[in-house]
């Protein structure tokens, strides 16, 4: 059985990723919002990310989970676009090395494909699209992006996904070396979340 809405500012994150959930809670918790994840539900329908864009996938996840749970839902689709690879892995970032691939396997494939490419040509960007969906089918979108470079070996121990390879020249750090506060300020997801806060403030006027 899907869980029932118990409080006005309870929002379900359409993800089981603990690192992602931490980023969302850190940002939105200041607004009095409590984030729960798919790990706290049973019998969640399987969601196939069949969209051709980040927005399509975010919308797909958000609407399915909102209808199933009866809760307001935040869903994001995000990924890495590498210029030398014509924008790949893009929407396939999480499954770059195949369905069920680990972060290490995805990173290894990326490094193999960029082997021998000089640093100045390893430009890339992280992109995030957030969808905020409600059981009554209302849906809102925000977006954020962050430019950087791809290193030739991992650096740092924090974060997830491609964070150990994504380097910010201005900060002299990879995403994996950023503090939570820095990541919220500079990351693609942090930028999309700041815009999402504005949307939520308007939707729950007086609730914050």
Beta strands, then each sheet from edge to edge (+ up, - down):
strand 1: 10-13
strand 2: 34-37
strand 3: 72-82
strand 4: 123-133
strand 5: 139-150
strand 6: 166-168
strand 7: 173-174
sheet 1: 2+ 1+ 3+ 4- 5+ 6- 7+
end
